[in-house]
Every structure is written in C-alpha cells, then in structure tokens.
Amino acid sequence: MTALDFLGKELNVGDDVVFVQLSYRNLLKGTIKKITPKTLIISHERTNVGGTETKQFHDQVIKI
C-alpha cells in the first residue's frame, strides 16, 4: 500500500504535512503518526477544540 498526498507525493510515518482542521477553515501543520489503508493519524499542537490528533484521508493532506 502506498499512501499519496493531494499532490501525488508518497506519505510515510514521520512526514510533516499541512491539512485543514475538521469542521473549520484553519490550516494546521502536523506529523504523520500512523498510516492505515484509507486514513492517516496526524499529531499536531493543541487546537481550539482541545485535540492533539486528527484523522484525515490520504488526499486531504499536503506533504511539506
């Protein structure tokens, strides 16, 4: 299984990515913690709703 970001770049655990905060229009920067066949678990700074991890589909992030 190869996970690809929005631009087609390969994603790996430990990569830094940019993504849109769920239910908001804020861009967040985080680090991939886990990759599943369909989603990523991303670790990031605490948000305004208090979370430090977010789940996103592979093509909902951009590798930086």
C-alpha positions, -999 to +999 in steps of 0.1 A: +000+000+000+014+034-010-003+064+006-002+095-017-010+131-007-031+156-027-002+164-050+007+127-055+037+126-032+043+094-012+035+097+025+054+079+053+052+079+091+071+109+105+064+132+075+053+168+081+020+177+065-004+206+062-042+200+064-075+218+070-088+214+106-120+193+106-152+215+107-131+247+104-112+266+078-079+267+096-047+252+082-027+231+106+007+216+105+013+182+119+033+150+117+020+116+105+018+092+134+001+062+117-010+052+082-039+029+076-052+017+042-076+047+039-066+073+065-038+090+084-035+098+121-018+132+124-002+145+156-003+183+160-004+212+185-035+215+207-063+231+187-091+255+198-112+224+205-085+208+226-074+178+204-038+169+196-046+142+169-066+143+138-077+116+113-076+126+076-079+107+043-046+104+024-055+130-003-067+156+023-031+165+033-001+181+015+034+169+024+059+197+032 
